[in-house]
Amino acid sequence: MNDLPVYVLERLFAVIESRRGANPETSHTARLFAKGTRKIAQKTGEEAVEVVIEAVRGKRERLVAESADLMYHLLVLWADAHIKPDEVWAELSRREGMSGIAEKESRENND
């Protein structure tokens, strides 16, 4: 597998983290951090809905663009929650080779 996408996400995450405490008037990311977790979560949810809408509409280019927006907002949400991308990669790796049904059942049994 080409690891390039992971590096892109990790570079973007580093930029996002560098915006914590930056001037909200000059940085959209800093503005999101200043507005807090609820606003970041709201924006992430809005982007997720836009991804779904474009997928249903069959608008490939719009789906790509909205997916990029969703990834950005998700990374901001992770940074806000002090979650490093490596933690998510490790969880995905843990699930590799496990059936989706078994994975879901293991989460339900631990809740």
Secondary structure, DSSP 8 states (H G I E B T S, - for coil): ---HHHHHHHHHHHHHHHTTTS-TTT-HHHHHHHH-HHHHHHHHHHHHHHHHHHHHHT-HHHHHHHHHHHHHHHHHHHHHTT--HHHHHHHHHHHTTS-HHHHHHHHHHH-
